[in-house]
Amino acid sequence: MRRRATIAVMLGIFTGVLGKQPWKLNLFCPEEKINLVLDLYEESVEVPGLEAFGPMNGFLGGSIYGVWYVVGFDIKDDEHATVTIANDLGSEDQKLSLTQTSDSTYQLKFLGYNAVKRAQGKKLVKIPGELKMVRADK
C-alpha cells in the first residue's frame, strides 16, 4: 500500500512538471504581421519550406524575408529566454530575447545587429528591433 501511495505521489509531481511548459507557444505581432512558433522542450515544430529537415524547436515567419528557424536557446526561467535563429539559407543568424510581460503578451528584442528584414518595394528593410508579441494559441 505504501509503495502505491509513493508511486501515485511521484506520478502527480511528474505530471505537474510536464503540464507546465511556458516555452511551448505560438506568438504573433499584429503590427508587423510576424509570428513566432516555439517548442523549447522538444523538436516538434514543422518549419514551412524546411519540412525535409524534420521537426525543429520553432521558427520566425510571416511578413519577413524568408523563414528563420531555431538553432539554439537558453531558458533562463518561466518568463525569460534567449533564442538563436538562422535564416533558411543558413547564411545569417540572429539572437533574440523573449520576456513574458503578462499572461498573453511577450516582448521580443533582437540582440546585437538585427539581420531580420522584410521586402518593401524593391528593397530589403530591417524590421523594428523590439516587437510586442501576443499569444495566438489561447
C-alpha positions as CSV (number, residue, x, y, z in Angstrom):
1,M,0.0,0.0,0.0
2,R,2.8,2.4,0.9
3,R,4.5,1.7,-2.5
4,R,1.3,2.5,-4.4
5,A,1.0,5.8,-2.5
6,T,4.6,6.7,-3.3
7,I,4.1,5.9,-7.0
8,A,0.9,8.0,-7.0
9,V,2.6,11.0,-5.5
10,M,5.6,10.7,-7.9
11,L,3.3,10.4,-10.9
12,G,1.4,13.5,-9.7
13,I,4.6,15.5,-9.4
14,F,5.8,14.3,-12.8
15,T,2.5,15.1,-14.5
16,G,2.5,18.6,-12.9
17,V,6.0,19.3,-14.2
18,L,5.2,18.1,-17.7
19,G,1.9,20.1,-17.8
20,K,3.7,23.4,-17.2
21,Q,5.6,24.3,-20.4
22,P,5.7,28.1,-20.7
23,W,8.1,27.9,-23.7
24,K,5.8,25.9,-25.9
25,L,3.8,28.6,-27.6
26,N,2.6,30.4,-30.7
27,L,3.1,34.2,-30.7
28,F,2.0,36.9,-33.2
29,C,2.9,40.5,-33.7
30,P,-0.2,42.2,-35.2
31,E,1.5,45.4,-36.1
32,E,4.3,43.8,-38.1
33,K,2.4,40.6,-39.1
34,I,5.2,38.3,-37.8
35,N,4.7,35.0,-36.0
36,L,7.0,33.1,-33.7
37,V,6.2,29.4,-33.1
38,L,8.3,27.8,-30.3
39,D,8.6,24.4,-28.5
40,L,11.8,24.7,-26.5
41,Y,11.2,21.3,-24.9
42,E,11.4,19.1,-27.9
43,E,11.8,19.3,-31.7
44,S,8.1,19.1,-32.6
45,V,7.5,22.1,-34.9
46,E,7.3,21.7,-38.7
47,V,9.0,24.7,-40.3
48,P,7.3,25.9,-43.5
49,G,9.6,25.2,-46.5
50,L,12.1,23.2,-44.4
51,E,9.9,20.0,-43.8
52,A,12.7,17.9,-45.3
53,F,14.9,18.6,-42.3
54,G,12.2,17.2,-39.9
55,P,10.7,18.8,-36.8
56,M,12.6,21.6,-35.1
57,N,12.3,23.8,-32.0
58,G,10.5,26.6,-33.8
59,F,10.6,29.4,-36.3
60,L,10.0,33.1,-37.0
61,G,8.0,33.8,-40.1
62,G,5.2,35.9,-41.6
63,S,5.8,39.3,-43.2
64,I,9.6,38.9,-43.3
65,Y,12.1,37.8,-45.9
66,G,12.3,34.0,-45.8
67,V,11.8,31.9,-42.7
68,W,14.1,31.8,-39.7
69,Y,14.4,28.6,-37.7
70,V,15.5,28.0,-34.1
71,V,19.1,26.7,-33.9
72,G,19.7,27.3,-30.1
73,F,18.1,28.6,-27.0
74,D,18.7,29.2,-23.3
75,I,15.7,29.1,-20.9
76,K,16.5,31.5,-18.1
77,D,13.2,30.9,-16.2
78,D,9.5,30.7,-16.9
79,E,9.5,34.4,-18.0
80,H,12.8,34.9,-19.8
81,A,14.5,33.0,-22.6
82,T,17.2,33.7,-25.2
83,V,16.7,32.1,-28.7
84,T,19.1,31.9,-31.6
85,I,17.6,31.7,-35.1
86,A,19.1,31.2,-38.5
87,N,17.7,32.2,-41.9
88,D,16.5,29.4,-44.3
89,L,19.8,29.6,-46.2
90,G,21.9,29.2,-43.1
91,S,23.9,32.2,-44.0
92,E,22.9,34.5,-41.1
93,D,22.0,34.0,-37.5
94,Q,20.3,36.3,-35.0
95,K,20.0,36.2,-31.3
96,L,16.8,37.4,-29.6
97,S,15.5,37.7,-26.1
98,L,11.9,36.9,-25.1
99,T,10.3,38.2,-21.9
100,Q,6.8,37.4,-20.8
101,T,5.2,40.7,-19.7
102,S,1.7,39.3,-18.9
103,D,-0.3,36.1,-19.3
104,S,-0.7,36.7,-23.0
105,T,2.0,39.2,-24.1
106,Y,5.7,38.9,-24.7
107,Q,8.4,41.4,-25.6
108,L,10.8,40.2,-28.3
109,K,14.1,42.1,-28.6
110,F,16.7,41.4,-31.2
111,L,20.2,41.4,-29.6
112,G,23.1,43.0,-31.5
113,Y,22.8,43.6,-35.2
114,N,19.3,43.0,-36.4
115,A,19.6,40.8,-39.5
116,V,15.9,40.0,-40.0
117,K,14.4,42.1,-42.9
118,R,11.3,42.4,-45.0
119,A,10.8,43.1,-48.6
120,Q,9.4,46.6,-49.1
121,G,9.1,47.7,-52.7
122,K,12.3,46.6,-54.3
123,K,14.4,46.9,-51.1
124,L,15.1,44.8,-48.0
125,V,14.5,46.9,-44.9
126,K,15.1,45.9,-41.2
127,I,12.1,45.2,-39.1
128,P,11.9,47.0,-35.7
129,G,14.4,45.9,-33.0
130,E,11.6,45.3,-30.5
131,L,8.2,43.6,-31.1
132,K,5.2,43.2,-28.8
133,M,4.0,39.7,-29.3
134,V,0.7,38.2,-28.2
135,R,-0.2,34.6,-27.7
136,A,-2.1,33.2,-30.7
137,D,-2.7,29.8,-29.1
138,K,-5.1,31.0,-26.3
